[in-house]
Amino acid sequence: MNTRLIRMISILAEKQYGGRDWQKGPPSVEERLARISAALDLSGEQSLEMLAILQEQEENKAALHEQMMEIMGPEICAQRAQTEEAILGILTAEQTELYLQIREDRQGKSRKKGRGGNGNAELDCSD
């Protein structure tokens, strides 16, 4: 990918996510509350009520995500395996070795960050 395209994607991401580092994931409840509170000029009491609502929503979202991963996990793992097989099918032996090394390095970094080897702590496709 050329540098110009990477820069354009970076600029678009910055605009879309309000200057946040989009690689760090979605904003936390506290970040969302701060943004809402500032935009709406919430009182202290309103901020506390909003915090409770946002925390409950976050818990509900996490529960739904866990349910969805239980249902869709095997299908997601199968799709990942098919994609990897197709990718490996077009690479030379040297490229395959490099690809597998890069993948292993990324999985190691993800594990250190506590996200599992594939970005989702709940989804283990190692089988």
LUMGU-531731 format. One record per residue: x, y, z of N, C-alpha, C in turn; residue number from 0; residue in three letters. Coordinates in nm, 3 decimals. Each point is the difference from the previous one (the first is absolute). Example, Ala and Ser with C-alpha at 12.3 -4.5 7.8 and 13.67 -1.06 7.14 Angstrom:
<pts>
<pt n_x="1.319" n_y="-0.569" n_z="0.780" ca_x="-0.089" ca_y="0.119" ca_z="0.000" c_x="0.090" c_y="0.120" c_z="0.000" num="0" residuo="ALA"/>
<pt n_x="-0.035" n_y="0.105" n_z="-0.072" ca_x="0.082" ca_y="0.119" ca_z="0.006" c_x="-0.077" c_y="0.109" c_z="0.073" num="1" residuo="SER"/>
</pts>
This chain:
<pts>
<pt n_x="0.086" n_y="-0.117" n_z="0.000" ca_x="-0.086" ca_y="0.117" ca_z="0.000" c_x="0.090" c_y="0.122" c_z="0.000" num="0" residuo="MET"/>
<pt n_x="-0.032" n_y="0.097" n_z="-0.085" ca_x="0.090" ca_y="0.114" ca_z="-0.005" c_x="-0.023" c_y="0.097" c_z="0.115" num="1" residuo="ASN"/>
<pt n_x="0.098" n_y="0.083" n_z="0.024" ca_x="-0.001" ca_y="0.092" ca_z="0.114" c_x="-0.116" c_y="0.099" c_z="-0.008" num="2" residuo="THR"/>
<pt n_x="-0.028" n_y="0.045" n_z="-0.119" ca_x="-0.108" ca_y="0.097" ca_z="-0.020" c_x="-0.136" c_y="-0.058" c_z="0.041" num="3" residuo="ARG"/>
<pt n_x="-0.025" n_y="-0.125" n_z="-0.040" ca_x="-0.125" ca_y="-0.066" ca_z="0.035" c_x="-0.009" c_y="-0.023" c_z="0.150" num="4" residuo="LEU"/>
<pt n_x="0.109" n_y="-0.041" n_z="0.060" ca_x="0.001" ca_y="-0.021" ca_z="0.146" c_x="-0.032" c_y="0.130" c_z="0.072" num="5" residuo="ILE"/>
<pt n_x="0.060" n_y="0.110" n_z="-0.045" ca_x="-0.024" ca_y="0.130" ca_z="0.063" c_x="-0.147" c_y="0.040" c_z="-0.014" num="6" residuo="ARG"/>
<pt n_x="-0.059" n_y="-0.023" n_z="-0.119" ca_x="-0.140" ca_y="0.035" ca_z="-0.022" c_x="-0.091" c_y="-0.081" c_z="0.092" num="7" residuo="MET"/>
<pt n_x="0.029" n_y="-0.128" n_z="0.015" ca_x="-0.079" ca_y="-0.084" ca_z="0.090" c_x="0.013" c_y="0.051" c_z="0.143" num="8" residuo="ILE"/>
<pt n_x="0.121" n_y="0.037" n_z="0.038" ca_x="0.024" ca_y="0.053" ca_z="0.134" c_x="-0.079" c_y="0.128" c_z="0.025" num="9" residuo="SER"/>
<pt n_x="-0.002" n_y="0.088" n_z="-0.099" ca_x="-0.075" ca_y="0.126" ca_z="0.013" c_x="-0.150" c_y="-0.028" c_z="0.013" num="10" residuo="ILE"/>
<pt n_x="-0.051" n_y="-0.092" n_z="-0.082" ca_x="-0.142" ca_y="-0.034" ca_z="0.008" c_x="-0.034" c_y="-0.061" c_z="0.136" num="11" residuo="LEU"/>
<pt n_x="0.085" n_y="-0.086" n_z="0.050" ca_x="-0.024" ca_y="-0.062" ca_z="0.130" c_x="0.002" c_y="0.106" c_z="0.110" num="12" residuo="ALA"/>
<pt n_x="0.093" n_y="0.094" n_z="-0.011" ca_x="0.010" ca_y="0.106" ca_z="0.099" c_x="-0.128" c_y="0.084" c_z="0.002" num="13" residuo="GLU"/>
<pt n_x="-0.053" n_y="0.031" n_z="-0.117" ca_x="-0.123" ca_y="0.078" ca_z="-0.008" c_x="-0.118" c_y="-0.080" c_z="0.056" num="14" residuo="LYS"/>
<pt n_x="-0.006" n_y="-0.127" n_z="-0.037" ca_x="-0.112" ca_y="-0.084" ca_z="0.044" c_x="0.002" c_y="-0.023" c_z="0.150" num="15" residuo="GLN"/>
<pt n_x="0.116" n_y="-0.016" n_z="0.058" ca_x="0.009" ca_y="-0.032" ca_z="0.142" c_x="0.041" c_y="0.120" c_z="0.085" num="16" residuo="TYR"/>
<pt n_x="-0.016" n_y="0.119" n_z="-0.053" ca_x="0.024" ca_y="0.120" ca_z="0.078" c_x="0.142" c_y="0.014" c_z="0.052" num="17" residuo="GLY"/>
<pt n_x="0.099" n_y="-0.043" n_z="-0.077" ca_x="0.138" ca_y="0.015" ca_z="0.041" c_x="0.050" c_y="-0.112" c_z="0.090" num="18" residuo="GLY"/>
<pt n_x="-0.086" n_y="-0.094" n_z="0.037" ca_x="0.043" ca_y="-0.112" ca_z="0.084" c_x="0.090" c_y="-0.093" c_z="-0.079" num="19" residuo="ARG"/>
<pt n_x="0.081" n_y="-0.073" n_z="0.071" ca_x="0.081" ca_y="-0.104" ca_z="-0.062" c_x="-0.092" c_y="-0.120" c_z="-0.021" num="20" residuo="ASP"/>
<pt n_x="-0.049" n_y="-0.018" n_z="-0.120" ca_x="-0.101" ca_y="-0.102" ca_z="-0.029" c_x="0.053" c_y="-0.141" c_z="0.023" num="21" residuo="TRP"/>
<pt n_x="0.129" n_y="-0.019" n_z="0.009" ca_x="0.053" ca_y="-0.133" ca_z="0.026" c_x="-0.019" c_y="-0.042" c_z="0.145" num="22" residuo="GLN"/>
<pt n_x="-0.034" n_y="0.092" n_z="0.086" ca_x="-0.019" ca_y="-0.032" ca_z="0.142" c_x="-0.143" c_y="-0.043" c_z="0.029" num="23" residuo="LYS"/>
<pt n_x="-0.082" n_y="-0.011" n_z="-0.100" ca_x="-0.136" ca_y="-0.046" ca_z="0.017" c_x="-0.097" c_y="0.113" c_z="0.024" num="24" residuo="GLY"/>
<pt n_x="-0.125" n_y="-0.037" n_z="0.028" ca_x="-0.103" ca_y="0.102" ca_z="0.019" c_x="0.023" c_y="0.079" c_z="0.128" num="25" residuo="PRO"/>
<pt n_x="-0.063" n_y="0.117" n_z="0.010" ca_x="0.019" ca_y="0.081" ca_z="0.121" c_x="-0.059" c_y="-0.071" c_z="0.122" num="26" residuo="PRO"/>
<pt n_x="0.060" n_y="0.024" n_z="0.114" ca_x="-0.050" ca_y="-0.058" ca_z="0.125" c_x="-0.128" c_y="0.071" c_z="0.041" num="27" residuo="SER"/>
<pt n_x="-0.068" n_y="-0.055" n_z="0.099" ca_x="-0.121" ca_y="0.063" ca_z="0.054" c_x="0.034" c_y="0.140" c_z="0.050" num="28" residuo="VAL"/>
<pt n_x="0.114" n_y="0.013" n_z="0.066" ca_x="0.038" ca_y="0.130" ca_z="0.055" c_x="0.026" c_y="0.101" c_z="-0.111" num="29" residuo="GLU"/>
<pt n_x="0.065" n_y="-0.044" n_z="-0.108" ca_x="0.026" ca_y="0.090" ca_z="-0.112" c_x="-0.131" c_y="0.043" c_z="-0.067" num="30" residuo="GLU"/>
<pt n_x="-0.089" n_y="-0.096" n_z="-0.016" ca_x="-0.131" ca_y="0.032" ca_z="-0.058" c_x="-0.076" c_y="0.099" c_z="0.088" num="31" residuo="ARG"/>
<pt n_x="0.002" n_y="-0.025" n_z="0.131" ca_x="-0.069" ca_y="0.089" ca_z="0.094" c_x="0.059" c_y="0.141" c_z="-0.005" num="32" residuo="LEU"/>
<pt n_x="0.132" n_y="0.009" n_z="-0.004" ca_x="0.064" ca_y="0.132" ca_z="-0.005" c_x="-0.043" c_y="0.076" c_z="-0.125" num="33" residuo="ALA"/>
<pt n_x="-0.003" n_y="-0.069" n_z="-0.113" ca_x="-0.040" ca_y="0.064" ca_z="-0.125" c_x="-0.147" c_y="0.044" c_z="0.003" num="34" residuo="ARG"/>
<pt n_x="-0.088" n_y="-0.089" n_z="0.050" ca_x="-0.143" ca_y="0.033" ca_z="0.009" c_x="-0.023" c_y="0.112" c_z="0.099" num="35" residuo="ILE"/>
<pt n_x="0.066" n_y="-0.010" n_z="0.115" ca_x="-0.016" ca_y="0.101" ca_z="0.104" c_x="0.041" c_y="0.138" c_z="-0.049" num="36" residuo="SER"/>
<pt n_x="0.112" n_y="0.006" n_z="-0.071" ca_x="0.046" ca_y="0.129" ca_z="-0.052" c_x="-0.094" c_y="0.053" c_z="-0.108" num="37" residuo="ALA"/>
<pt n_x="-0.046" n_y="-0.089" n_z="-0.088" ca_x="-0.086" ca_y="0.044" ca_z="-0.110" c_x="-0.136" c_y="0.048" c_z="0.051" num="38" residuo="ALA"/>
<pt n_x="-0.052" n_y="-0.063" n_z="0.105" ca_x="-0.134" ca_y="0.032" ca_z="0.050" c_x="0.002" c_y="0.086" c_z="0.126" num="39" residuo="LEU"/>
<pt n_x="0.119" n_y="0.028" n_z="0.051" ca_x="0.015" ca_y="0.078" ca_z="0.123" c_x="-0.082" c_y="-0.061" c_z="0.113" num="40" residuo="ASP"/>
<pt n_x="0.025" n_y="-0.129" n_z="0.026" ca_x="-0.075" ca_y="-0.072" ca_z="0.103" c_x="0.039" c_y="0.047" c_z="0.139" num="41" residuo="LEU"/>
<pt n_x="-0.098" n_y="-0.003" n_z="0.090" ca_x="0.028" ca_y="0.029" ca_z="0.141" c_x="0.069" c_y="-0.122" c_z="0.060" num="42" residuo="SER"/>
<pt n_x="0.050" n_y="0.015" n_z="0.122" ca_x="0.063" ca_y="-0.112" ca_z="0.070" c_x="-0.094" c_y="-0.117" c_z="0.016" num="43" residuo="GLY"/>
<pt n_x="-0.125" n_y="0.030" n_z="0.038" ca_x="-0.100" ca_y="-0.106" ca_z="0.018" c_x="-0.030" c_y="-0.069" c_z="-0.132" num="44" residuo="GLU"/>
<pt n_x="-0.015" n_y="0.077" n_z="-0.106" ca_x="-0.026" ca_y="-0.058" ca_z="-0.132" c_x="0.117" c_y="-0.087" c_z="-0.046" num="45" residuo="GLN"/>
<pt n_x="0.121" n_y="0.044" n_z="0.030" ca_x="0.118" ca_y="-0.078" ca_z="-0.038" c_x="0.002" c_y="-0.135" c_z="0.071" num="46" residuo="SER"/>
<pt n_x="-0.036" n_y="0.000" n_z="0.129" ca_x="-0.005" ca_y="-0.126" ca_z="0.075" c_x="-0.106" c_y="-0.094" c_z="-0.056" num="47" residuo="LEU"/>
<pt n_x="-0.117" n_y="0.054" n_z="-0.033" ca_x="-0.106" ca_y="-0.082" ca_z="-0.059" c_x="0.043" c_y="-0.052" c_z="-0.137" num="48" residuo="GLU"/>
<pt n_x="0.064" n_y="0.084" n_z="-0.079" ca_x="0.048" ca_y="-0.040" ca_z="-0.132" c_x="0.106" c_y="-0.108" c_z="0.014" num="49" residuo="MET"/>
<pt n_x="0.089" n_y="0.014" n_z="0.098" ca_x="0.103" ca_y="-0.100" ca_z="0.023" c_x="-0.062" c_y="-0.137" c_z="0.029" num="50" residuo="LEU"/>
<pt n_x="-0.102" n_y="-0.003" n_z="0.085" ca_x="-0.067" ca_y="-0.126" ca_z="0.032" c_x="-0.061" c_y="-0.063" c_z="-0.125" num="51" residuo="ALA"/>
<pt n_x="-0.063" n_y="0.082" n_z="-0.083" ca_x="-0.061" ca_y="-0.050" ca_z="-0.123" c_x="0.106" c_y="-0.056" c_z="-0.094" num="52" residuo="ILE"/>
<pt n_x="0.109" n_y="0.073" n_z="-0.018" ca_x="0.106" ca_y="-0.043" ca_z="-0.091" c_x="0.069" c_y="-0.126" c_z="0.050" num="53" residuo="LEU"/>
<pt n_x="0.019" n_y="-0.011" n_z="0.133" ca_x="0.062" ca_y="-0.120" ca_z="0.056" c_x="-0.091" c_y="-0.122" c_z="-0.020" num="54" residuo="GLN"/>
<pt n_x="-0.130" n_y="0.018" n_z="0.020" ca_x="-0.094" ca_y="-0.111" ca_z="-0.021" c_x="0.000" c_y="-0.042" c_z="-0.147" num="55" residuo="GLU"/>
<pt n_x="0.001" n_y="0.098" n_z="-0.089" ca_x="0.002" ca_y="-0.030" ca_z="-0.143" c_x="0.126" c_y="-0.077" c_z="-0.036" num="56" residuo="GLN"/>
<pt n_x="0.113" n_y="0.038" n_z="0.057" ca_x="0.127" ca_y="-0.067" ca_z="-0.028" c_x="-0.003" c_y="-0.145" c_z="0.048" num="57" residuo="GLU"/>
<pt n_x="-0.058" n_y="-0.023" n_z="0.117" ca_x="-0.013" ca_y="-0.136" ca_z="0.052" c_x="-0.090" c_y="-0.084" c_z="-0.089" num="58" residuo="GLU"/>
<pt n_x="-0.112" n_y="0.058" n_z="-0.044" ca_x="-0.092" ca_y="-0.071" ca_z="-0.089" c_x="0.067" c_y="-0.033" c_z="-0.133" num="59" residuo="ASN"/>
<pt n_x="0.077" n_y="0.095" n_z="-0.051" ca_x="0.070" ca_y="-0.021" ca_z="-0.127" c_x="0.102" c_y="-0.113" c_z="0.014" num="60" residuo="LYS"/>
<pt n_x="0.071" n_y="-0.004" n_z="0.111" ca_x="0.099" ca_y="-0.106" ca_z="0.022" c_x="-0.067" c_y="-0.136" c_z="0.008" num="61" residuo="ALA"/>
<pt n_x="-0.116" n_y="-0.008" n_z="0.065" ca_x="-0.073" ca_y="-0.126" ca_z="0.010" c_x="-0.048" c_y="-0.046" c_z="-0.138" num="62" residuo="ALA"/>
<pt n_x="-0.050" n_y="0.093" n_z="-0.079" ca_x="-0.045" ca_y="-0.034" ca_z="-0.136" c_x="0.118" c_y="-0.046" c_z="-0.086" num="63" residuo="LEU"/>
<pt n_x="0.113" n_y="0.066" n_z="0.017" ca_x="0.119" ca_y="-0.040" ca_z="-0.076" c_x="0.041" c_y="-0.142" c_z="0.035" num="64" residuo="HIS"/>
<pt n_x="-0.002" n_y="-0.031" n_z="0.128" ca_x="0.037" ca_y="-0.134" ca_z="0.045" c_x="-0.096" c_y="-0.104" c_z="-0.058" num="65" residuo="GLU"/>
<pt n_x="-0.129" n_y="0.028" n_z="0.002" ca_x="-0.098" ca_y="-0.092" ca_z="-0.058" c_x="0.024" c_y="-0.020" c_z="-0.150" num="66" residuo="GLN"/>
<pt n_x="0.026" n_y="0.109" n_z="-0.068" ca_x="0.022" ca_y="-0.007" ca_z="-0.144" c_x="0.125" c_y="-0.081" c_z="-0.033" num="67" residuo="MET"/>
<pt n_x="0.105" n_y="0.016" n_z="0.080" ca_x="0.122" ca_y="-0.075" ca_z="-0.026" c_x="-0.021" c_y="-0.150" c_z="0.024" num="68" residuo="MET"/>
<pt n_x="-0.083" n_y="-0.036" n_z="0.096" ca_x="-0.032" ca_y="-0.141" ca_z="0.023" c_x="-0.072" c_y="-0.058" c_z="-0.122" num="69" residuo="GLU"/>
<pt n_x="-0.090" n_y="0.076" n_z="-0.056" ca_x="-0.079" ca_y="-0.047" ca_z="-0.114" c_x="0.084" c_y="0.000" c_z="-0.129" num="70" residuo="ILE"/>
<pt n_x="0.070" n_y="0.109" n_z="-0.025" ca_x="0.069" ca_y="0.018" ca_z="-0.127" c_x="0.147" c_y="-0.040" c_z="0.001" num="71" residuo="MET"/>
<pt n_x="0.056" n_y="-0.027" n_z="0.116" ca_x="0.142" ca_y="-0.031" ca_z="0.012" c_x="0.049" c_y="-0.108" c_z="-0.095" num="72" residuo="GLY"/>
<pt n_x="-0.065" n_y="-0.116" n_z="-0.005" ca_x="0.047" ca_y="-0.105" ca_z="-0.091" c_x="-0.002" c_y="0.044" c_z="-0.147" num="73" residuo="PRO"/>
<pt n_x="-0.102" n_y="0.073" n_z="-0.039" ca_x="-0.009" ca_y="0.047" ca_z="-0.138" c_x="0.110" c_y="0.102" c_z="-0.030" num="74" residuo="GLU"/>
<pt n_x="0.026" n_y="0.089" n_z="0.095" ca_x="0.106" ca_y="0.099" ca_z="-0.018" c_x="0.135" c_y="-0.070" c_z="-0.012" num="75" residuo="ILE"/>
<pt n_x="0.025" n_y="-0.100" n_z="0.084" ca_x="0.126" ca_y="-0.074" ca_z="-0.007" c_x="0.014" c_y="-0.072" c_z="-0.134" num="76" residuo="CYS"/>
<pt n_x="-0.108" n_y="-0.059" n_z="-0.049" ca_x="0.003" ca_y="-0.069" ca_z="-0.130" c_x="0.031" c_y="0.098" c_z="-0.112" num="77" residuo="ALA"/>
<pt n_x="-0.061" n_y="0.118" n_z="0.006" ca_x="0.026" ca_y="0.100" ca_z="-0.103" c_x="0.145" c_y="0.047" c_z="0.004" num="78" residuo="GLN"/>
<pt n_x="0.053" n_y="0.018" n_z="0.119" ca_x="0.141" ca_y="0.039" ca_z="0.013" c_x="0.092" c_y="-0.107" c_z="-0.059" num="79" residuo="ARG"/>
<pt n_x="-0.031" n_y="-0.127" n_z="0.028" ca_x="0.081" ca_y="-0.110" ca_z="-0.052" c_x="-0.005" c_y="-0.004" c_z="-0.153" num="80" residuo="ALA"/>
<pt n_x="-0.118" n_y="0.020" n_z="-0.058" ca_x="-0.014" ca_y="0.002" ca_z="-0.146" c_x="0.080" c_y="0.114" c_z="-0.060" num="81" residuo="GLN"/>
<pt n_x="-0.008" n_y="0.117" n_z="0.062" ca_x="0.073" ca_y="0.117" ca_z="-0.050" c_x="0.150" c_y="-0.024" c_z="0.006" num="82" residuo="THR"/>
<pt n_x="0.046" n_y="-0.053" n_z="0.111" ca_x="0.143" ca_y="-0.027" ca_z="0.013" c_x="0.046" c_y="-0.103" c_z="-0.102" num="83" residuo="GLU"/>
<pt n_x="-0.079" n_y="-0.103" n_z="-0.021" ca_x="0.035" ca_y="-0.102" ca_z="-0.099" c_x="0.010" c_y="0.062" c_z="-0.140" num="84" residuo="GLU"/>
<pt n_x="-0.093" n_y="0.089" n_z="-0.033" ca_x="0.003" ca_y="0.066" ca_z="-0.131" c_x="0.123" c_y="0.090" c_z="-0.012" num="85" residuo="ALA"/>
<pt n_x="0.032" n_y="0.073" n_z="0.106" ca_x="0.118" ca_y="0.087" ca_z="-0.001" c_x="0.127" c_y="-0.083" c_z="-0.017" num="86" residuo="ILE"/>
<pt n_x="0.013" n_y="-0.106" n_z="0.077" ca_x="0.120" ca_y="-0.084" ca_z="-0.009" c_x="0.012" c_y="-0.065" c_z="-0.137" num="87" residuo="LEU"/>
<pt n_x="-0.114" n_y="-0.021" n_z="-0.066" ca_x="0.001" ca_y="-0.062" ca_z="-0.133" c_x="0.060" c_y="0.088" c_z="-0.108" num="88" residuo="GLY"/>
<pt n_x="0.007" n_y="0.130" n_z="0.022" ca_x="0.057" ca_y="0.088" ca_z="-0.102" c_x="0.142" c_y="0.045" c_z="0.031" num="89" residuo="ILE"/>
<pt n_x="0.050" n_y="-0.034" n_z="0.117" ca_x="0.134" ca_y="0.045" ca_z="0.040" c_x="0.107" c_y="-0.102" c_z="-0.037" num="90" residuo="LEU"/>
<pt n_x="0.120" n_y="0.052" n_z="-0.023" ca_x="0.115" ca_y="-0.087" ca_z="-0.020" c_x="0.040" c_y="-0.058" c_z="0.136" num="91" residuo="THR"/>
<pt n_x="0.093" n_y="-0.093" n_z="-0.001" ca_x="0.046" ca_y="-0.061" ca_z="0.125" c_x="0.061" c_y="0.106" c_z="0.093" num="92" residuo="ALA"/>
<pt n_x="0.079" n_y="0.092" n_z="-0.057" ca_x="0.063" ca_y="0.104" ca_z="0.080" c_x="-0.104" c_y="0.096" c_z="0.056" num="93" residuo="GLU"/>
<pt n_x="-0.098" n_y="0.036" n_z="-0.084" ca_x="-0.106" ca_y="0.090" ca_z="0.044" c_x="-0.085" c_y="-0.067" c_z="0.108" num="94" residuo="GLN"/>
<pt n_x="-0.024" n_y="-0.129" n_z="-0.014" ca_x="-0.078" ca_y="-0.074" ca_z="0.099" c_x="0.071" c_y="0.002" c_z="0.135" num="95" residuo="THR"/>
<pt n_x="0.130" n_y="-0.023" n_z="-0.003" ca_x="0.077" ca_y="0.002" ca_z="0.124" c_x="-0.007" c_y="0.137" c_z="0.066" num="96" residuo="GLU"/>
<pt n_x="0.016" n_y="0.106" n_z="-0.078" ca_x="-0.006" ca_y="0.136" ca_z="0.052" c_x="-0.140" c_y="0.031" c_z="0.052" num="97" residuo="LEU"/>
<pt n_x="-0.103" n_y="-0.038" n_z="-0.075" ca_x="-0.139" ca_y="0.023" ca_z="0.040" c_x="-0.029" c_y="-0.066" c_z="0.135" num="98" residuo="TYR"/>
<pt n_x="0.040" n_y="-0.125" n_z="0.014" ca_x="-0.024" ca_y="-0.073" ca_z="0.125" c_x="0.076" c_y="0.062" c_z="0.117" num="99" residuo="LEU"/>
<pt n_x="0.121" n_y="0.049" n_z="-0.027" ca_x="0.078" ca_y="0.066" ca_z="0.105" c_x="-0.067" c_y="0.130" c_z="0.044" num="100" residuo="GLN"/>
<pt n_x="-0.046" n_y="0.079" n_z="-0.097" ca_x="-0.068" ca_y="0.126" ca_z="0.031" c_x="-0.127" c_y="-0.028" c_z="0.080" num="101" residuo="ILE"/>
<pt n_x="-0.076" n_y="-0.100" n_z="-0.041" ca_x="-0.123" ca_y="-0.036" ca_z="0.071" c_x="0.031" c_y="-0.041" c_z="0.144" num="102" residuo="ARG"/>
<pt n_x="0.104" n_y="-0.080" n_z="0.018" ca_x="0.037" ca_y="-0.043" ca_z="0.134" c_x="0.043" c_y="0.118" c_z="0.087" num="103" residuo="GLU"/>
<pt n_x="0.076" n_y="0.092" n_z="-0.059" ca_x="0.043" ca_y="0.120" ca_z="0.073" c_x="-0.121" c_y="0.082" c_z="0.045" num="104" residuo="ASP"/>
<pt n_x="-0.096" n_y="0.018" n_z="-0.090" ca_x="-0.120" ca_y="0.077" ca_z="0.034" c_x="-0.081" c_y="-0.069" c_z="0.108" num="105" residuo="ARG"/>
<pt n_x="-0.012" n_y="-0.131" n_z="-0.009" ca_x="-0.074" ca_y="-0.074" ca_z="0.102" c_x="0.068" c_y="0.013" c_z="0.135" num="106" residuo="GLN"/>
<pt n_x="0.132" n_y="-0.001" n_z="0.000" ca_x="0.075" ca_y="0.017" ca_z="0.125" c_x="-0.025" c_y="0.136" c_z="0.062" num="107" residuo="GLY"/>
<pt n_x="-0.001" n_y="0.104" n_z="-0.084" ca_x="-0.028" ca_y="0.135" ca_z="0.050" c_x="-0.142" c_y="0.010" c_z="0.053" num="108" residuo="LYS"/>
<pt n_x="-0.096" n_y="-0.064" n_z="-0.069" ca_x="-0.138" ca_y="0.004" ca_z="0.046" c_x="-0.015" c_y="-0.070" c_z="0.134" num="109" residuo="SER"/>
<pt n_x="0.069" n_y="-0.112" n_z="0.017" ca_x="-0.006" ca_y="-0.072" ca_z="0.128" c_x="0.054" c_y="0.086" c_z="0.114" num="110" residuo="ARG"/>
<pt n_x="0.110" n_y="0.072" n_z="-0.028" ca_x="0.059" ca_y="0.087" ca_z="0.102" c_x="-0.097" c_y="0.111" c_z="0.040" num="111" residuo="LYS"/>
<pt n_x="-0.082" n_y="0.044" n_z="-0.095" ca_x="-0.098" ca_y="0.106" ca_z="0.029" c_x="-0.127" c_y="-0.057" c_z="0.062" num="112" residuo="LYS"/>
<pt n_x="-0.007" n_y="-0.134" n_z="0.013" ca_x="-0.115" ca_y="-0.062" ca_z="0.063" c_x="-0.119" c_y="-0.017" c_z="-0.092" num="113" residuo="GLY"/>
<pt n_x="0.025" n_y="-0.003" n_z="-0.131" ca_x="-0.111" ca_y="-0.012" ca_z="-0.095" c_x="-0.006" c_y="-0.137" c_z="-0.064" num="114" residuo="ARG"/>
<pt n_x="0.071" n_y="-0.096" n_z="0.052" ca_x="0.003" ca_y="-0.131" ca_z="-0.065" c_x="0.088" c_y="0.007" c_z="-0.124" num="115" residuo="GLY"/>
<pt n_x="0.011" n_y="-0.107" n_z="-0.071" ca_x="0.087" ca_y="-0.005" ca_z="-0.115" c_x="-0.061" c_y="0.054" c_z="-0.127" num="116" residuo="GLY"/>
<pt n_x="-0.128" n_y="0.029" n_z="0.002" ca_x="-0.065" ca_y="0.040" ca_z="-0.123" c_x="-0.082" c_y="0.126" c_z="0.015" num="117" residuo="ASN"/>
<pt n_x="0.020" n_y="0.074" n_z="0.105" ca_x="-0.075" ca_y="0.124" ca_z="0.018" c_x="-0.122" c_y="-0.015" c_z="0.087" num="118" residuo="GLY"/>
<pt n_x="-0.047" n_y="-0.121" n_z="0.019" ca_x="-0.118" ca_y="-0.024" ca_z="0.083" c_x="0.036" c_y="-0.100" c_z="0.109" num="119" residuo="ASN"/>
<pt n_x="0.001" n_y="0.046" n_z="0.124" ca_x="0.035" ca_y="-0.087" ca_z="0.110" c_x="-0.098" c_y="-0.117" c_z="0.011" num="120" residuo="ALA"/>
<pt n_x="-0.126" n_y="0.020" n_z="-0.041" ca_x="-0.102" ca_y="-0.103" ca_z="0.013" c_x="0.006" c_y="-0.103" c_z="-0.111" num="121" residuo="GLU"/>
<pt n_x="0.064" n_y="0.031" n_z="-0.111" ca_x="0.000" ca_y="-0.088" ca_z="-0.115" c_x="0.137" c_y="-0.063" c_z="-0.019" num="122" residuo="LEU"/>
<pt n_x="0.006" n_y="-0.130" n_z="0.019" ca_x="0.126" ca_y="-0.073" ca_z="-0.017" c_x="-0.014" c_y="-0.092" c_z="-0.120" num="123" residuo="ASP"/>
<pt n_x="0.068" n_y="0.033" n_z="-0.107" ca_x="-0.006" ca_y="-0.079" ca_z="-0.124" c_x="0.121" c_y="-0.091" c_z="-0.015" num="124" residuo="CYS"/>
<pt n_x="0.069" n_y="-0.028" n_z="0.109" ca_x="0.124" ca_y="-0.077" ca_z="-0.009" c_x="-0.021" c_y="-0.146" c_z="-0.034" num="125" residuo="SER"/>
<pt n_x="-0.121" n_y="-0.051" n_z="0.009" ca_x="-0.025" ca_y="-0.143" ca_z="-0.030" c_x="0.018" c_y="-0.031" c_z="-0.146" num="126" residuo="ASP"/>
</pts>
